[in-house]
Amino acid sequence: MRKNGLNLSPLLPYSKSMKRNHVQRRAHRLEYRTKYIRGYCFVFSYLFILVTTSQIFVIQTVSSFNYQPTQLNALFLRSSYDGISSSIQLLAKKDNNSGDKSLFENEEHRPSRNVEFVTDRRAALLSSTSIAAAAFLISTSTSNAKEISLMSAVKSGKIDDLTLGVGQWLPEKSLAGVSSASSALEIPASFSTYASRFLINYDSSVASWWNNQEAKVSLLSKNEIRSRLGESFGGLSQSIEVACQKFVDKRRSDIMTSFDQKCSSSGTSSTETKELCLKDKEKYATTTAYNDLAELFISKYGRKVNNAGNFLNNAGTAEADLALRHIGILFSTLPSSYQPQNVLQRLANDTDKILPLKQNQIPSSLDQKFTENERELLSTEYRIQYSSATKSYEISPDVTLWQIGFGDRNGNAATATVFGPLASTPLKRSLPFFGPNIYTLLGISGGIGCAMTHTFVIPLDVVKTRMQTNPGQYKGVFDGAITISQDEGPKALLLGAQATIAGYLWYGLSVYPSYTFFKRFFGLNLDPAFALLHANDIALLAGAITAVIASIGLTPLEACRIRTVADPDKYMSLGLKGTAASIAAEYPDEGYRALWGGFNSLVTRQVIFGSIKFLAFERACEVINAAFPTLRDGTITALLVTLLGGGFAGALSSVVSQPADSVLTYVSRKGGGLNIIEGCKVMIDEEGPTSLFRGLGSRCVWAGTIIAGQFLLYDIFRTILGVDGKDLSQVFDVVIDSGMIIS
């Protein structure tokens, strides 16, 4: 039955011509309910994906008006309330019309009642999706109260707002080649790592950031927690080391320039200045620079000093007194030639006065437990003392400031110290926001990569399609290529080129930005600890949703390609647009909807294959880079890693999806209304379990080559367009203001 172009037959619960006996009514009702549930689930899934996709854009738009998450939830809850009302009304109507007798009393009124029923059902269906969206928002905002509190803490005390200096996130490429190595590595690793521990305890913004890091990894295994916290701590230590080194370099340069000007001026130089000009002015300038850095730490985190440079006892607090002791310990880790000894002497005397050492007080041991607890500082038993032997200040009781080079979990070089690890690169993060321009460039990169890859293999696609549509016609791929070329000419190997290029251009345009979007979306909206624990699951889910989106556009184009290759005499001259119109004309009842007839089969293959592809690629690249960290440093070697990772991803995806692909092919060939489960059972009974993996070797080679080419070209064009990994990453840079120091 059709009404206003809408086919209502599948929605009509009963046919007028159906016999009225009880058995047939029950059978038809069961069949109808099955179709009803399937349709409900399909539309619900589609709308949920649509709502999820648009949700982040809504949040980003509304956030500009300073809406809070609870206000956003209220908007969705309002639609949910309407949805509940519609659902209740629908159930009430169904309840009033329930029963076999009432269903058959007024047959002439059935169509209008069904139209009303369909309208109400759609309203309830759309509203139910709103309920799901509201539940999703509520679950990520109210039930995860810990994340909300953590996010509030970040907003109120970001690591960017640390007291030591001005923190800023800069593009990773802007700091390429800039490291502490360019500054002669004056600052030892022990100084940087103890400074990070100090900031975690005495800087509110750094402490808030560290709380977030600990909460984020709280659900992981103990070893994984240690690894990830060590990585974050090492990155912070490197950022602090670079900041301190830049401060010292700047101050040293200013002091030496000032001395040069004084020494070059005639008649104005004092005797002291002349002596300094004759002596090692660089050493003096370096010591003075570290002295200024120590004074800066004291002014930021310690107690006030008077004009004579002495600490004001009445202005101190217990926390500030402890901070002074740790500042003294921190600067005693410097080499003797760089130690600000005047400041250290002052700190040592003041610490002994304010925090007298108790008799028989045993210092805590610096074991592995201490090293792995980045929050812990040296206990009050540890002081600084002047050593006449080394003419420098040292930690007492003695602490061995060892440092050992090692590789972190990603294969990057790092340095282990008694106070924790020091990374070779500053603290890093992904861009907090990806705008439309980034997703557009990712789509362009993916579209060009996929279109080029499949353009190269069009002849193989033609042969493979002929072998599938006409089994037994060719002995193999090479025989098929030769036969087609001889019988139909070389141009026949390019049949369906328009549909292939258009299809996989759409595939790349939709898949790569969609995967990035959904992976980030789930990662940002779920509880951080939950998201990190289920990172693989999120990647699989993002890949599956991406495959559904890609299949929507790929299905009609694939249908046109298969028709053109299978029957070139009829479709080749029509072109892509003409082929689509011809297929639609062959099915007047369905029209252009007939182009999506193979959607279920294609989307099943794509979901299984696509969800594994991205996850396998990412993990393969991580393993290769961890085993051979130098490969990521060069452009050619980095692309080689991409090529190997893509090949592995394609092969593994083939292995995982091969059984489903074999069953779908078998079902489509057999026909007869078999579903996937029944088809699998019949296939195993007739051909054995090994039939599920028939042709696996060739499929792995085929898919591995295709996917490797896709990821390789994708990475090449990402680099060209400026959206590669380094373009989408930021490093934490700290600028310590030297303007407050008076020369």
C-alpha positions as a printed Julia matrix, in Angstrom:
743×3 Matrix{Float64}:
   0.0     0.0     0.0
   1.34    3.46   -0.91
   0.06    6.81    0.34
   1.59   10.12   -0.81
   4.69    8.32   -2.09
   5.24    6.54    1.23
   5.18    2.77    1.3
   3.08    1.94    4.36
   2.81   -1.8     3.74
   5.55   -2.85    6.16
   3.91   -0.72    8.85
   0.4    -2.12    8.57
  -0.04   -4.63   11.38
  -2.49   -6.88    9.49
  -3.67   -7.47    5.93
  -7.4    -7.28    5.14
  -7.21  -10.46    3.09
  -5.64  -12.45    5.93
  -7.67  -15.33    7.27
  -9.22  -14.74   10.65
  -8.14  -17.94   12.35
  -6.21  -17.65   15.55
  -2.98  -19.4    14.46
  -2.46  -17.21   11.41
  -3.14  -14.08   13.42
  -0.5   -15.0    15.98
   2.07  -15.88   13.29
   1.5   -12.64   11.43
   1.62  -10.65   14.66
   4.95  -12.23   15.55
   6.36  -11.44   12.11
   5.13   -7.86   12.34
   6.64   -7.37   15.79
   9.97   -8.72   14.55
  10.0    -6.21   11.68
   8.84   -3.51   14.07
  11.72   -4.16   16.48
  14.29   -4.34   13.68
  13.11   -1.08   12.17
  12.97    0.56   15.58
  16.53   -0.51   16.39
  17.88    0.61   13.02
  16.26    4.06   13.13
  17.15    4.45   16.8
  20.8     3.65   16.06
  20.87    6.07   13.13
  19.32    8.89   15.11
  21.57    8.23   18.09
  24.62    8.57   15.84
  23.14   11.77   14.41
  22.44   13.2    17.87
  25.9    12.21   19.09
  27.54   13.83   16.09
  25.67   17.1    16.49
  25.93   17.15   20.28
  29.49   18.44   20.41
  28.7    21.22   17.96
  25.72   22.23   20.1
  27.88   22.26   23.22
  30.6    24.28   21.51
  28.07   26.8    20.23
  26.15   27.15   23.47
  29.37   27.34   25.5
  30.0    30.77   23.96
  26.93   31.95   25.92
  28.4    30.6    29.17
  25.9    27.77   29.6
  26.87   25.23   32.21
  26.64   21.45   31.67
  23.58   21.29   33.9
  21.85   23.9    31.72
  22.65   21.88   28.62
  21.22   18.82   30.33
  18.05   20.78   31.06
  17.61   21.47   27.35
  17.82   17.77   26.53
  15.73   16.82   29.55
  12.93   19.07   28.3
  12.8    17.13   25.03
  13.03   13.94   27.07
   9.97   14.96   29.07
   8.08   15.49   25.82
   9.34   12.1    24.69
   8.05   10.38   27.8
   4.67   12.05   27.31
   4.5    10.9    23.67
   5.5     7.39   24.64
   2.88    7.2    27.38
   0.21    8.47   25.02
   1.24    5.92   22.4
   1.12    3.08   24.92
  -2.3     4.25   26.08
  -3.62    4.22   22.52
  -2.19    0.77   21.91
  -3.72   -0.4    25.17
  -7.11    0.97   24.19
  -6.87   -0.78   20.81
  -5.52   -4.04   22.19
  -7.28   -7.38   21.83
  -8.19   -9.46   18.82
 -11.83   -8.45   18.79
 -11.29   -4.69   18.75
  -8.67   -5.05   16.04
 -11.13   -6.54   13.58
 -14.39   -4.79   14.43
 -13.97   -1.7    12.22
 -11.84   -2.7     9.26
 -12.7     0.4     7.3
 -11.13    2.65    9.89
  -7.86    0.71   10.02
  -5.82    2.84    7.54
  -6.49    6.13    9.33
  -5.79    4.52   12.68
  -2.5     3.16   11.35
  -1.45    6.53    9.94
  -2.09    8.04   13.36
  -0.27    5.13   14.93
   2.74    5.65   12.65
   2.84    9.37   13.44
   2.71    8.71   17.16
   5.32    5.98   16.88
   7.71    8.3    15.06
   7.17   11.0    17.65
   7.88    8.53   20.4
  10.91    7.22   18.51
  12.4    10.66   18.04
  11.65   11.53   21.63
  13.22    8.3    22.85
  16.4     9.34   21.09
  16.27   12.58   23.08
  15.96   10.47   26.22
  19.07    8.55   25.23
  20.94   11.76   24.49
  19.91   13.22   27.82
  20.95   10.06   29.62
  24.3    10.22   27.83
  24.84   13.81   28.95
  23.74   13.07   32.48
  26.02   10.05   32.75
  29.02   12.09   31.67
  28.27   15.1    33.84
  26.36   14.21   36.98
  27.23   10.6    37.69
  30.87   11.36   37.04
  31.07   14.02   39.72
  34.78   13.46   40.1
  35.46   14.58   36.55
  33.34   17.71   36.99
  35.26   18.67   40.11
  38.53   17.98   38.36
  37.52   20.06   35.34
  36.48   22.88   37.68
  39.87   22.64   39.35
  41.58   22.89   36.01
  39.58   25.98   35.08
  40.33   27.66   38.39
  44.02   26.68   38.53
  45.41   25.54   35.21
  49.05   24.59   34.94
  49.4    27.62   32.69
  48.85   29.8    35.78
  51.8    28.53   37.8
  53.37   31.07   40.15
  56.94   30.54   39.0
  56.42   32.17   35.61
  54.14   32.5    32.62
  53.04   29.11   31.32
  51.9    28.72   27.75
  51.14   25.89   25.33
  53.03   26.35   22.08
  52.87   24.34   18.84
  55.31   21.46   19.01
  56.89   22.48   15.72
  57.69   25.94   17.06
  60.11   24.39   19.56
  61.67   21.89   17.14
  65.35   21.57   17.9
  65.09   23.71   21.04
  66.2    21.82   24.12
  68.39   22.17   27.11
  71.21   20.67   25.05
  71.64   24.06   23.37
  72.43   25.56   26.76
  75.41   23.3    27.57
  73.31   21.22   30.02
  74.35   23.27   33.03
  71.31   22.38   35.1
  71.61   18.83   36.43
  68.7    16.4    36.18
  68.39   16.22   39.98
  67.71   19.96   40.15
  64.92   19.75   37.56
  63.21   16.72   39.11
  63.35   18.07   42.68
  62.05   21.41   41.39
  59.06   19.56   39.89
  58.37   17.84   43.21
  58.61   21.21   44.92
  56.09   22.78   42.53
  53.66   19.87   42.93
  53.63   20.61   46.66
  53.84   24.41   46.72
  52.32   25.67   43.46
  48.52   25.43   43.45
  48.12   25.23   39.66
  50.78   22.54   39.29
  49.23   20.64   42.2
  45.81   20.83   40.53
  47.26   19.55   37.27
  48.99   16.67   39.06
  45.73   15.73   40.81
  44.16   15.44   37.38
  46.99   13.24   36.12
  46.61   10.89   39.09
  42.83   10.73   38.71
  43.13   10.04   34.99
  45.24    6.9    35.49
  43.53    5.7    38.66
  41.79    2.75   36.98
  44.88    1.37   35.26
  47.19   -1.35   36.55
  49.92   -0.41   39.0
  52.7    -0.71   36.43
  50.76    1.31   33.88
  50.06    4.0    36.48
  53.75    4.27   37.28
  54.65    4.43   33.6
  52.15    7.13   32.69
  52.74    9.26   35.79
  56.46    8.98   35.21
  55.98   10.17   31.66
  53.95   13.2    32.8
  56.4    14.01   35.59
  59.35   13.69   33.22
  57.74   16.07   30.75
  57.06   18.62   33.51
  60.66   18.33   34.71
  61.95   18.99   31.2
  59.71   22.06   30.86
  60.98   23.39   34.19
  64.59   22.66   33.26
  64.29   24.53   29.97
  62.59   27.46   31.72
  65.3    27.73   34.39
  68.06   27.35   31.83
  66.61   30.11   29.65
  66.33   32.36   32.68
  69.97   31.75   33.64
  71.17   32.27   30.07
  69.28   35.56   29.8
  70.51   36.86   33.13
  74.09   35.82   32.43
  74.0    37.55   29.06
  72.6    40.75   30.58
  75.21   40.8    33.37
  78.11   40.21   30.99
  76.84   42.92   28.64
  76.62   45.32   31.58
  80.19   44.51   32.61
  81.45   45.0    29.08
  79.87   48.43   28.95
  81.34   49.42   32.32
  84.78   48.11   31.44
  84.83   49.89   28.1
  83.81   53.26   29.61
  86.77   55.41   30.69
  86.98   57.13   34.06
  83.77   55.7    35.4
  84.79   52.16   36.28
  85.21   51.42   39.95
  88.08   49.37   41.3
  85.74   46.44   41.96
  84.42   46.54   38.41
  87.95   46.64   36.97
  88.92   43.59   39.03
  85.86   41.77   37.8
  86.75   42.63   34.22
  90.18   41.15   34.75
  88.86   37.99   36.41
  86.52   35.33   35.03
  83.49   37.51   34.45
  81.53   34.62   32.91
  81.8    32.59   36.09
  80.69   35.53   38.15
  77.79   36.23   35.82
  76.68   32.58   35.98
  76.8    32.48   39.78
  74.88   35.74   39.96
  72.27   34.41   37.56
  71.67   31.35   39.74
  71.6    33.64   42.77
  68.81   35.62   41.1
  66.94   32.4    40.32
  67.14   31.36   43.98
  65.88   34.77   45.09
  63.02   34.38   42.65
  62.01   31.03   44.15
  62.16   32.57   47.63
  60.05   35.58   46.65
  57.44   33.36   44.99
  57.15   30.54   47.53
  59.08   31.53   50.68
  58.91   34.3    53.28
  59.59   37.98   52.84
  63.02   39.53   53.42
  63.97   42.94   54.76
  66.27   45.49   53.16
  69.3    43.8    54.71
  68.37   40.52   53.03
  67.35   38.76   56.26
  64.12   36.78   56.56
  61.33   38.38   58.55
  60.36   35.88   61.24
  57.03   37.51   61.98
  56.01   37.21   58.33
  56.58   33.49   58.05
  54.21   30.6    58.02
  54.86   26.94   58.63
  54.39   26.19   54.93
  56.73   29.01   53.9
  59.34   27.86   56.43
  59.27   24.37   54.97
  59.45   25.84   51.48
  62.64   27.7    52.39
  64.27   24.46   53.49
  63.35   22.76   50.23
  64.59   25.72   48.19
  67.92   25.38   49.98
  68.02   21.64   49.2
  67.07   22.37   45.58
  69.95   24.78   44.93
  72.45   22.64   46.8
  72.03   20.08   43.99
  73.81   22.5    41.62
  77.53   22.13   40.89
  79.71   24.01   43.38
  80.75   26.62   40.81
  77.12   27.6    40.22
  75.74   27.53   43.75
  74.37   30.83   45.12
  76.33   30.4    48.35
  75.24   33.67   49.97
  71.59   32.67   49.62
  72.3    29.1    50.74
  74.11   30.33   53.86
  71.14   32.48   54.74
  68.74   29.59   54.14
  70.83   27.17   56.21
  71.0    29.52   59.22
  67.33   30.38   59.06
  66.24   26.74   58.74
  68.22   25.72   61.81
  66.6    28.51   63.81
  63.03   27.93   62.75
  63.13   24.13   62.41
  65.7    22.91   64.95
  66.82   19.33   64.38
  65.73   16.97   67.14
  68.2    14.62   68.74
  68.35   10.99   67.54
  66.08   11.9    64.64
  66.5     9.23   61.94
  66.07   10.43   58.33
  63.7     8.59   56.05
  65.29    6.26   53.53
  65.39    7.22   49.89
  64.28    3.89   48.51
  62.33    3.01   45.39
  59.07    3.91   47.11
  60.34    7.46   47.61
  61.56    7.72   44.02
  58.21    6.57   42.62
  56.14    8.95   44.76
  56.52   12.26   42.95
  54.62   14.1    45.69
  57.14   13.28   48.41
  59.92   15.71   49.37
  62.91   15.14   51.62
  61.83   14.94   55.27
  62.76   17.53   57.88
  65.83   15.5    58.92
  67.54   16.54   55.7
  69.32   19.91   55.82
  72.02   21.68   53.87
  75.54   22.04   55.3
  78.66   23.71   54.04
  81.5    21.31   53.2
  84.97   22.8    53.52
  86.35   19.92   51.49
  84.3    20.69   48.38
  83.73   24.37   49.26
  80.05   23.97   48.51
  76.77   23.26   50.22
  75.61   19.64   50.35
  72.56   17.77   51.57
  73.02   16.23   55.01
  72.63   13.31   55.61
  74.33   12.6    52.34
  72.11   11.88   49.31
  73.64   10.26   46.28
  72.42   12.26   43.3
  72.62    9.45   40.77
  71.21    9.62   37.27
  70.84    6.86   34.69
  69.73    7.05   31.08
  66.81    4.85   29.97
  63.98    4.71   27.43
  60.39    5.46   28.4
  57.37    3.38   27.35
  57.32    5.12   23.95
  61.0     4.53   23.34
  62.03    8.15   23.98
  65.3     8.86   25.77
  64.93    9.83   29.42
  67.04   10.21   32.56
  66.25    8.5    35.85
  67.25   10.27   39.09
  66.69    9.72   42.78
  63.92   12.34   42.58
  62.18   10.91   39.51
  62.51   10.8    35.72
  63.52   13.63   33.39
  62.16   13.35   29.84
  64.02   14.48   26.75
  61.05   16.55   25.55
  58.83   19.05   27.36
  55.34   18.25   28.61
  53.11   17.54   25.62
  49.4    17.43   24.88
  47.05   17.28   21.92
  45.35   20.45   20.75
  42.39   21.05   23.09
  40.09   22.01   20.2
  39.94   20.85   16.59
  38.16   23.4    14.45
  36.35   22.77   11.14
  39.5    23.73    9.25
  41.45   20.86   10.82
  38.74   18.3    10.09
  38.48   19.64    6.53
  42.2    19.22    5.93
  42.13   15.73    7.45
  39.26   14.87    5.11
  41.11   16.23    2.09
  44.22   14.25    3.03
  42.2    11.07    3.48
  40.15   11.61    0.33
  43.18   12.13   -1.89
  45.01    9.2    -0.29
  42.15    6.73   -0.69
  41.24    7.89   -4.2
  44.85    7.6    -5.4
  45.35    4.2    -3.77
  42.26    2.67   -5.35
  42.94    4.33   -8.69
  46.14    2.3    -8.94
  44.28   -0.97   -8.33
  41.23   -0.42  -10.55
  42.36   -3.19  -12.96
  42.6    -5.64  -10.07
  39.18   -4.52   -8.83
  37.72   -5.2   -12.26
  39.15   -8.72  -12.36
  38.05   -9.45   -8.77
  34.51   -8.24   -9.46
  34.27  -10.39  -12.61
  35.48  -13.42  -10.66
  32.83  -12.82   -7.98
  29.95  -12.24  -10.4
  31.02  -15.07  -12.75
  32.66  -17.79  -10.65
  34.87  -20.2   -12.6
  35.22  -17.96  -15.65
  38.9   -17.25  -14.98
  41.67  -19.42  -13.57
  43.13  -16.6   -11.49
  43.77  -12.88  -11.3
  46.45  -12.79  -13.98
  44.45  -15.03  -16.31
  41.42  -12.81  -15.8
  43.39   -9.65  -16.56
  44.86  -11.12  -19.73
  41.53  -12.53  -20.92
  39.62   -9.28  -20.31
  42.33   -7.27  -22.05
  42.32   -9.58  -25.08
  38.54   -9.9   -25.41
  37.44   -6.37  -24.54
  40.56   -4.28  -24.94
  42.89   -2.69  -22.37
  40.28   -0.03  -21.54
  38.07   -2.73  -20.06
  40.48   -2.98  -17.14
  39.43    0.56  -16.21
  35.7    -0.15  -16.08
  33.93    1.61  -13.23
  36.79    4.07  -12.75
  34.42    6.98  -12.14
  32.49    5.13   -9.44
  35.69    3.8    -7.85
  37.38    7.2    -7.64
  34.2     8.94   -6.45
  33.44    6.19   -3.95
  36.81    6.13   -2.3
  37.16    9.89   -2.47
  34.0     9.98   -0.33
  35.38    7.15    1.8
  38.55    9.07    2.65
  36.71   12.36    3.09
  34.35   10.8     5.62
  36.4     8.13    7.38
  39.52    9.93    8.56
  38.01   13.13   10.0
  35.07   11.16   11.44
  37.35    8.72   13.24
  39.36   11.6    14.72
  36.17   13.41   15.7
  34.44   10.51   17.42
  37.59    9.32   19.17
  38.17   12.79   20.61
  34.46   13.24   21.35
  34.18   10.12   23.48
  37.55   10.78   25.1
  36.55   14.31   26.12
  32.99   13.55   27.24
  33.59   10.39   29.22
  35.26   10.29   32.61
  39.03   10.69   31.96
  39.95    7.59   33.95
  37.26    5.51   32.24
  38.24    6.83   28.81
  41.9     6.0    29.35
  41.11    2.53   30.64
  38.89    1.82   27.65
  40.99    3.59   25.03
  40.94    0.53   22.78
  37.17    0.19   23.11
  36.71    3.85   22.23
  38.91    3.4    19.16
  36.84    0.39   18.09
  33.58    2.28   18.63
  34.84    5.32   16.73
  35.97    3.1    13.88
  32.59    1.34   13.76
  30.59    4.59   13.67
  32.94    5.91   11.01
  32.36    2.8     8.9
  28.59    3.32    9.05
  28.94    6.93    7.89
  31.27    5.92    5.07
  28.95    3.13    3.94
  26.05    5.54    3.47
  27.86    7.25    0.6
  29.88    4.28   -0.59
  26.94    1.88   -1.11
  25.32    3.56   -4.16
  28.68    4.22   -5.8
  29.75    0.62   -5.24
  26.46   -0.53   -6.78
  27.18    1.57   -9.88
  30.72    0.21  -10.11
  29.64   -3.43   -9.89
  26.92   -2.94  -12.54
  29.39   -1.23  -14.89
  32.0    -3.96  -14.52
  29.5    -6.83  -14.73
  27.58   -5.47  -17.74
  29.77   -2.92  -19.56
  27.7    -3.01  -22.78
  24.71   -1.57  -20.96
  26.23    0.76  -18.39
  29.68    1.86  -19.58
  28.37    4.5   -21.98
  25.96    5.94  -19.38
  28.59    7.25  -17.02
  28.22    7.41  -13.26
  25.14    9.62  -13.17
  23.43    7.71  -15.96
  24.16    4.35  -14.32
  22.58    5.52  -11.08
  19.49    6.74  -12.93
  19.27    3.47  -14.85
  19.39    1.39  -11.67
  16.68    3.57  -10.14
  14.52    3.12  -13.26
  14.84   -0.67  -13.02
  13.08   -0.58   -9.65
  10.17    1.88  -10.03
   8.73    1.03   -6.63
  11.94    1.94   -4.85
  13.5     4.48   -7.19
  16.87    5.75   -6.08
  16.51    3.86   -2.83
  17.43    0.77   -4.82
  21.0     2.07   -4.92
  21.21    1.35   -1.19
  19.97   -2.23   -1.55
  23.36   -3.63   -0.58
  23.79   -1.35    2.41
  23.33   -4.05    5.07
  25.91   -6.32    3.5
  28.43   -3.55    2.89
  28.06   -1.91    6.29
  28.54   -5.25    8.06
  31.83   -5.78    6.24
  32.94   -2.19    6.76
  32.11   -2.05   10.47
  34.11   -5.17   11.26
  37.01   -4.23    9.01
  37.05   -0.49    9.76
  36.85   -0.76   13.54
  39.91   -3.04   13.64
  41.86   -1.09   11.03
  42.44    2.11   12.96
  43.12    0.42   16.3
  45.58   -2.04   14.75
  47.38    0.76   12.88
  47.8     2.94   15.96
  49.04    0.1    18.17
  51.39   -1.24   15.48
  53.01    2.19   15.03
  53.37    2.55   18.81
  55.14   -0.82   19.08
  57.48   -0.09   16.16
  58.39    3.37   17.45
  58.98    2.03   20.97
  61.28   -0.69   19.63
  63.11    1.62   17.21
  62.68    5.2    18.53
  65.11    6.71   16.03
  62.75    5.89   13.16
  60.4     8.73   14.1
  63.15   11.35   13.79
  63.49   11.16   10.0
  60.78   11.86    7.45
  61.52    8.8     5.32
  61.81    6.45    8.3
  58.62    7.85    9.85
  56.75    7.13    6.6
  58.26    3.65    6.63
  56.71    3.1    10.06
  53.37    4.26    8.65
  53.72    1.84    5.75
  54.49   -1.11    8.02
  51.73   -0.19   10.45
  49.21    0.13    7.63
  50.2    -3.24    6.18
  49.78   -4.9     9.56
  46.42   -3.17   10.12
  45.1    -4.32    6.75
  46.23   -7.91    7.27
  44.82   -8.13   10.81
  41.53   -6.56    9.76
  41.26   -9.16    7.02
  41.79  -12.0     9.47
  39.13  -10.67   11.85
  36.55   -9.86    9.18
  37.19  -12.87    6.91
  34.56  -15.19    8.5
  31.82  -12.57    8.27
  32.83  -11.65    4.74
  32.78  -15.31    3.67
  29.34  -15.88    5.19
  27.9   -12.75    3.59
  29.26  -13.79    0.19
  27.82  -17.28    0.67
  24.41  -15.96    1.73
  24.21  -13.54   -1.21
  25.15  -16.33   -3.61
  22.71  -18.87   -2.16
  19.78  -16.52   -1.69
  16.6   -18.09   -0.37
  16.13  -15.64    2.49
  18.96  -16.98    4.62
  20.09  -14.71    7.41
  23.7   -14.48    8.53
  23.39  -16.97   11.4
  21.56  -19.55    9.31
  23.96  -19.01    6.42
  26.95  -19.56    8.66
  25.52  -22.81    9.96
  24.65  -24.11    6.48
  28.05  -23.08    5.13
  29.93  -24.93    7.89
  27.71  -28.01    7.46
  28.24  -28.13    3.7
  31.84  -26.95    3.31
  33.42  -27.29    6.74
  34.81  -24.71    9.2
  37.84  -24.01    7.0
  35.51  -22.46    4.43
  35.21  -19.45    6.71
  38.85  -18.62    6.0
  39.02  -19.59    2.34
  41.21  -17.15    0.4
  42.52  -15.52    3.58
  46.12  -15.34    2.38
  45.39  -13.45   -0.81
  42.91  -11.2     1.0
  45.53  -10.29    3.63
  48.04   -9.37    0.93
  45.41   -7.38   -0.94
  44.06   -5.52    2.07
  47.5    -5.02    3.62
  48.75   -3.37    0.44
  45.67   -1.18    0.05
  45.55   -0.02    3.67
  49.3     0.58    3.8
  48.99    2.79    0.73
  46.04    4.66    2.22
  47.79    5.48    5.48
  51.05    6.33    3.69
  49.42    8.82    1.33
  47.23   10.13    4.18
  50.31   10.92    6.26
  52.11   12.49    3.29
  49.24   14.85    2.53
  48.7    15.59    6.23
  52.29   16.76    6.38
  51.9    18.83    3.23
  48.69   20.46    4.48
  50.08   21.09    7.98
  47.9    18.77   10.04
  50.32   15.99   10.98
  51.02   14.83   14.53
  53.35   17.68   15.44
  50.98   20.28   14.0
  48.19   18.96   16.22
  50.32   18.78   19.39
  51.45   21.39   21.87
  54.33   21.54   24.34
  54.32   23.33   27.67
  56.68   26.3    27.83
  57.38   28.4    30.91
  58.85   31.89   30.77
  60.36   33.02   34.06
  60.27   36.81   34.16
  63.72   38.25   34.74
  62.42   41.81   34.82
  61.71   41.63   38.57
  65.42   40.99   39.25
  67.41   44.17   39.65
  70.98   43.97   38.41
